[in-house]
Amino acid sequence: MNKRMIFYILGKMMGVEGIVLLIPAFVSLLYQEKSGFSFLIVSAVLILIYFVLGRKEPKSKRIYSKEGFAIVGLAWLLWSAFGALPFVISGSIPHYIDAFFETVSGFTTTGSTILTEIEILPKGIAFWRSFTHWIGGMGVLVFVMMITSLDDDNAMPLMRAEVPGPEADKLVPKARRTAKILYGMYFALTAVETVFLMAGGMSFFDALLHAFSTAGTGGFSNKNASVGFFDSAYIDGVITVFMILFGINFNLYFLFLLKEWKTALKNEELWVYLGIIGASMAAITGNILHIYGNIFRAFRYASFQVASVITTTGFCTADYDRWPELSKMILMSLMFVGACASSTGGGIKVSRLIILWKSVRQEVRKILHPNAVTVIRVNGRKIGQDTLRNVNIYLACYVLILVVSTLLVSIDNFDFATSFSGVLTTLSNVGPGISQVGPVMNFHKFSVLSKLVFCFDMLAGRLEIFPYLLLFSPDLWRRRF
């Protein structure tokens, strides 16, 4: 274990966060708010940490998968721990555990909140809250790789540990250039959405914050009623489309840029993802038609909520907790599904479910035809045994964490729907659940223990479990490089 290199990279990351905090500090200054000092104080501390840990390169620079997982797990914890301090110092969220919950929810793009009055937040604090979504959406480490000089040999283990999905591929031979391409597309889509939202009557500030949250598929809004505050079919439509777009594998956008249309459009995950969305929208529209009395209004609210849940964004324009049970069960099922691999969305991921379905089908064929040679292929590529094993272990760990976390949260004695959906929505990085954590409710009533369980679930869900399981393994730290 190359511990010196781990501390060196973490030191650089603290310095990057210190610089990033100057952006909300500038926003606070722009609006003449005292909260700007809280960002400056934390920024100074982080830059000091950088000078202590991140300036002098170790003699041995090489890192491998184990170091990559350790760095990713620790980096997200540290960014969240320090990112919570401006909330506490400014007095916006007085209790540190609540501030840590809110920051973890931001960086992991979950969107669950403990705040009951969002609109009273200072502009700088509201900006930072949504900006954490934008940074966390593509990944904290990918963001750092883009703006630092980390070499390619060390960058790829970090990308593999952080990018969601069964496999992480480089778009180009250099991992750092891949990070720049990803953020270039990410920035462009965010900018386009901001323009469209402003065309619908949003102020620049509101449009930017909602674009940040849509891009990161996080769901933080600066309005108590979320997107429903604007009560605009146009704004609902724009955000619905962009939520779906940000839930698509970003590798496909790269293929479109290269004009490889046929390859991109043959992607199985894309069509299964769009098929699930279309079927869910149609089913819920029919199920809630009697509530809205108009098929266009029913489709408007159904499509927004479906897009919001499957992409794990968590915006809301309607209290779906009051919808019929069928609609609620469809939305709960979509929390499991999630978006595409290598997107900003959470959940199990459509690609894993495709692999799982094909592996089940393969086992059935083997039972019927014991001598047949069967191969699982996705997009024409053979799925290796390592990938199949990782998918199965991931799903087993996901279910185990879901069960254990629900048991721990149940100590607070909320009803089953609240406890279970609270764990499910945080583990899948969705945001709202049902019952007392529904779209018009929040998590502030839970105990400190439950909030820490939710924080673990959000981090484990965003980093797809393994980095945090490895952090608790003594073998990871026992070996010396």
ZAMARGU-4260 file (C-alpha; in steps of 0.2 Angstrom, whole numbers, plus 5000, padded with zeros to 4 digits):
<rodrens>
0) 5000/5000/5000 | 5008/5016/4994 | 5001/5027/5009 | 5012/5042/5004 | 5005/5043/4987
5) 4987/5042/4995 | 4991/5056/5006 | 4999/5066/4992 | 4983/5064/4981 | 4971/5068/4995
10) 4981/5083/4999 | 4980/5089/4981 | 4961/5086/4982 | 4959/5096/4997 | 4968/5110/4988
15) 4956/5109/4974 | 4941/5109/4985 | 4948/5125/4994 | 4949/5134/4977 | 4932/5128/4972
20) 4925/5135/4988 | 4930/5152/4982 | 4916/5151/4969 | 4902/5152/4981 | 4912/5164/4991
25) 4911/5176/4976 | 4892/5173/4974 | 4890/5178/4992 | 4901/5193/4989 | 4890/5197/4974
30) 4874/5197/4984 | 4883/5206/4999 | 4880/5192/5011 | 4891/5188/5027 | 4890/5169/5023
35) 4904/5172/5011 | 4917/5172/5026 | 4912/5154/5030 | 4918/5149/5013 | 4934/5159/5014
40) 4938/5151/5031 | 4936/5133/5025 | 4945/5137/5009 | 4960/5144/5019 | 4961/5128/5030
45) 4960/5117/5014 | 4974/5126/5005 | 4984/5125/5021 | 4982/5106/5020 | 4987/5106/5002
50) 5003/5114/5006 | 5007/5101/5020 | 5002/5086/5010 | 5000/5089/4992 | 5015/5099/4986
55) 5030/5087/4987 | 5028/5071/4976 | 5033/5055/4984 | 5048/5045/4977 | 5036/5031/4973
60) 5022/5038/4963 | 5014/5021/4957 | 4996/5017/4963 | 4986/5002/4959 | 4968/4997/4961
65) 4968/4995/4980 | 4976/5013/4982 | 4963/5019/4969 | 4948/5012/4979 | 4956/5019/4996
70) 4958/5036/4988 | 4941/5037/4981 | 4932/5032/4997 | 4942/5044/5008 | 4941/5058/4995
75) 4922/5058/4995 | 4922/5057/5014 | 4934/5072/5016 | 4926/5083/5003 | 4909/5080/5011
80) 4916/5083/5029 | 4925/5099/5024 | 4911/5104/5012 | 4898/5104/5027 | 4908/5117/5037
85) 4901/5132/5027 | 4883/5127/5032 | 4888/5126/5050 | 4899/5142/5051 | 4886/5152/5042
90) 4872/5146/5054 | 4862/5140/5039 | 4863/5122/5046 | 4868/5124/5065 | 4871/5105/5068
95) 4886/5097/5060 | 4878/5080/5057 | 4863/5088/5048 | 4876/5099/5038 | 4886/5083/5034
100) 4870/5074/5028 | 4865/5088/5017 | 4883/5089/5009 | 4884/5070/5007 | 4867/5071/4999
105) 4874/5085/4987 | 4890/5077/4982 | 4882/5060/4979 | 4868/5068/4969 | 4855/5060/4980
110) 4845/5076/4984 | 4838/5070/5001 | 4837/5085/5013 | 4834/5089/5031 | 4830/5107/5027
115) 4812/5113/5030 | 4814/5131/5024 | 4825/5131/5009 | 4820/5148/5002 | 4828/5157/5017
120) 4845/5151/5013 | 4858/5164/5008 | 4861/5165/4989 | 4879/5159/4992 | 4874/5144/5003
125) 4860/5139/4990 | 4873/5140/4976 | 4885/5129/4985 | 4871/5117/4989 | 4867/5114/4971
130) 4885/5116/4965 | 4889/5100/4975 | 4877/5091/4963 | 4886/5097/4948 | 4903/5092/4954
135) 4898/5076/4961 | 4888/5071/4946 | 4902/5067/4935 | 4913/5063/4950 | 4924/5072/4962
140) 4940/5062/4956 | 4936/5065/4938 | 4934/5083/4941 | 4951/5084/4950 | 4959/5074/4936
145) 4953/5086/4923 | 4961/5101/4932 | 4977/5094/4939 | 4992/5086/4931 | 4989/5068/4938
150) 4998/5056/4926 | 4988/5044/4916 | 4995/5028/4925 | 4988/5034/4941 | 4972/5042/4934
155) 4965/5026/4927 | 4963/5017/4944 | 4954/5032/4951 | 4942/5033/4936 | 4938/5014/4937
160) 4935/5016/4956 | 4923/5031/4954 | 4914/5029/4937 | 4897/5020/4939 | 4893/5005/4930
165) 4899/4987/4928 | 4915/4993/4918 | 4924/5009/4916 | 4931/5013/4898 | 4942/5027/4892
170) 4935/5037/4878 | 4953/5040/4872 | 4969/5032/4877 | 4973/5045/4890 | 4963/5045/4906
175) 4965/5063/4909 | 4960/5068/4892 | 4944/5057/4894 | 4940/5067/4910 | 4941/5083/4900
180) 4930/5076/4886 | 4917/5070/4899 | 4917/5087/4908 | 4916/5096/4891 | 4900/5087/4886
185) 4894/5089/4904 | 4897/5108/4904 | 4889/5110/4886 | 4873/5101/4891 | 4872/5111/4907
190) 4874/5127/4898 | 4861/5123/4885 | 4848/5118/4899 | 4852/5135/4908 | 4847/5144/4892
195) 4831/5134/4889 | 4826/5137/4907 | 4829/5156/4906 | 4819/5156/4890 | 4804/5149/4901
200) 4805/5164/4913 | 4817/5158/4926 | 4830/5170/4932 | 4848/5166/4928 | 4851/5161/4946
205) 4836/5150/4947 | 4840/5142/4930 | 4858/5139/4934 | 4854/5130/4951 | 4841/5119/4943
210) 4853/5115/4928 | 4866/5110/4941 | 4854/5099/4950 | 4848/5092/4933 | 4865/5089/4926
215) 4871/5080/4942 | 4854/5071/4943 | 4853/5077/4961 | 4837/5087/4963 | 4841/5101/4975
220) 4830/5116/4972 | 4831/5133/4979 | 4812/5132/4981 | 4802/5124/4995 | 4790/5116/4982
225) 4804/5111/4970 | 4801/5113/4952 | 4782/5113/4956 | 4785/5131/4962 | 4786/5137/4944
230) 4770/5128/4938 | 4775/5129/4920 | 4772/5115/4907 | 4787/5122/4897 | 4799/5121/4912
235) 4793/5104/4917 | 4796/5098/4899 | 4813/5105/4898 | 4819/5098/4914 | 4811/5081/4910
240) 4820/5080/4893 | 4837/5085/4901 | 4835/5073/4916 | 4833/5059/4903 | 4848/5065/4893
245) 4859/5066/4908 | 4854/5048/4913 | 4861/5041/4896 | 4878/5034/4895 | 4890/5048/4891
250) 4901/5037/4880 | 4886/5037/4868 | 4887/5056/4867 | 4906/5054/4862 | 4901/5042/4848
255) 4888/5055/4842 | 4902/5068/4842 | 4913/5056/4831 | 4897/5054/4820 | 4897/5035/4823
260) 4878/5036/4823 | 4874/5017/4820 | 4886/5011/4834 | 4877/5023/4846 | 4860/5019/4841
265) 4863/5000/4842 | 4866/5002/4861 | 4855/4989/4870 | 4856/4999/4887 | 4849/5015/4878
270) 4834/5006/4871 | 4830/4996/4887 | 4832/5013/4897 | 4820/5022/4885 | 4808/5008/4884
275) 4807/5007/4903 | 4804/5026/4903 | 4790/5025/4890 | 4781/5010/4897 | 4781/5018/4915
280) 4775/5035/4908 | 4761/5027/4899 | 4756/5016/4914 | 4756/5030/4926 | 4747/5042/4914
285) 4733/5030/4913 | 4733/5026/4932 | 4731/5045/4937 | 4720/5051/4923 | 4705/5051/4934
290) 4715/5063/4946 | 4719/5076/4933 | 4704/5074/4922 | 4715/5078/4906 | 4727/5066/4897
295) 4739/5080/4894 | 4740/5086/4912 | 4741/5067/4918 | 4755/5064/4905 | 4765/5080/4910
300) 4765/5075/4929 | 4768/5057/4925 | 4782/5060/4913 | 4791/5072/4925 | 4790/5060/4940
305) 4796/5045/4930 | 4811/5054/4923 | 4815/5061/4940 | 4815/5044/4948 | 4823/5033/4936
310) 4837/5045/4933 | 4838/5047/4952 | 4836/5066/4951 | 4823/5068/4964 | 4814/5084/4958
315) 4795/5084/4960 | 4781/5093/4953 | 4767/5083/4961 | 4765/5074/4978 | 4765/5056/4970
320) 4763/5049/4988 | 4744/5053/4985 | 4744/5044/4969 | 4736/5026/4967 | 4746/5011/4973
325) 4751/5005/4956 | 4759/5022/4952 | 4768/5022/4968 | 4774/5004/4965 | 4780/5008/4948
330) 4790/5023/4955 | 4797/5012/4969 | 4803/4999/4956 | 4811/5013/4946 | 4822/5018/4961
335) 4830/5001/4960 | 4833/5002/4941 | 4842/5018/4940 | 4849/5026/4925 | 4863/5020/4912
340) 4881/5015/4917 | 4893/5030/4915 | 4879/5043/4917 | 4877/5054/4931 | 4862/5044/4938
345) 4862/5032/4952 | 4853/5015/4955 | 4858/4998/4951 | 4860/5003/4933 | 4850/4997/4917
350) 4866/4988/4911 | 4867/4977/4926 | 4849/4972/4925 | 4852/4968/4906 | 4867/4957/4911
355) 4857/4949/4926 | 4842/4945/4914 | 4853/4937/4901 | 4862/4927/4914 | 4846/4920/4921
360) 4840/4916/4903 | 4857/4907/4900 | 4855/4897/4916 | 4837/4891/4910 | 4845/4886/4893
365) 4858/4876/4901 | 4845/4867/4911 | 4835/4863/4895 | 4851/4860/4884 | 4865/4854/4896
370) 4878/4852/4881 | 4874/4868/4873 | 4888/4882/4873 | 4880/4898/4878 | 4888/4916/4878
375) 4881/4931/4886 | 4883/4946/4874 | 4879/4965/4877 | 4880/4976/4862 | 4889/4962/4853
380) 4903/4961/4866 | 4905/4945/4876 | 4903/4948/4894 | 4917/4939/4904 | 4916/4929/4920
385) 4924/4943/4930 | 4910/4955/4925 | 4897/4942/4928 | 4904/4939/4945 | 4906/4957/4950
390) 4887/4960/4945 | 4881/4946/4956 | 4892/4951/4970 | 4886/4969/4968 | 4868/4965/4968
395) 4871/4953/4984 | 4879/4968/4993 | 4866/4980/4988 | 4852/4969/4995 | 4862/4965/5011
400) 4865/4984/5014 | 4847/4988/5010 | 4841/4975/5023 | 4854/4980/5037 | 4851/4998/5035
405) 4832/4996/5035 | 4834/4987/5052 | 4845/5000/5059 | 4834/5015/5053 | 4819/5005/5061
410) 4825/5009/5078 | 4818/5026/5076 | 4801/5017/5075 | 4794/5025/5059 | 4782/5015/5048
415) 4789/5002/5036 | 4786/5012/5021 | 4796/5027/5028 | 4811/5017/5034 | 4812/5006/5019
420) 4809/5019/5006 | 4821/5031/5015 | 4835/5018/5014 | 4831/5013/4996 | 4830/5031/4990
425) 4847/5035/4998 | 4856/5019/4993 | 4850/5022/4975 | 4854/5041/4976 | 4836/5046/4972
430) 4831/5059/4985 | 4813/5058/4990 | 4804/5041/4995 | 4786/5039/5001 | 4776/5041/5017
435) 4786/5053/5029 | 4801/5055/5017 | 4789/5058/5002 | 4791/5072/4989 | 4784/5085/5000
440) 4793/5079/5016 | 4811/5077/5022 | 4823/5068/5033 | 4825/5080/5048 | 4815/5070/5060
445) 4827/5055/5060 | 4840/5052/5074 | 4858/5055/5072 | 4861/5036/5070 | 4849/5035/5056
450) 4856/5050/5047 | 4874/5043/5048 | 4866/5026/5041 | 4859/5036/5027 | 4875/5045/5024
455) 4884/5028/5022 | 4871/5022/5010 | 4872/5038/4999 | 4891/5036/4998 | 4890/5018/4995
460) 4877/5020/4982 | 4886/5033/4973 | 4903/5024/4973 | 4894/5007/4970 | 4898/4999/4987
465) 4915/4992/4985 | 4926/5007/4989 | 4918/5008/5006 | 4918/4989/5009 | 4937/4989/5006
470) 4940/5004/5018 | 4933/4993/5032 | 4945/4978/5027 | 4961/4977/5038 | 4970/4968/5023
475) 4969/4985/5014 | 4979/4994/5026 | 4990/4980/5033 | 5002/4978/5018 | 5016/4990/5015
480) 5022/4996/4998
</rodrens>
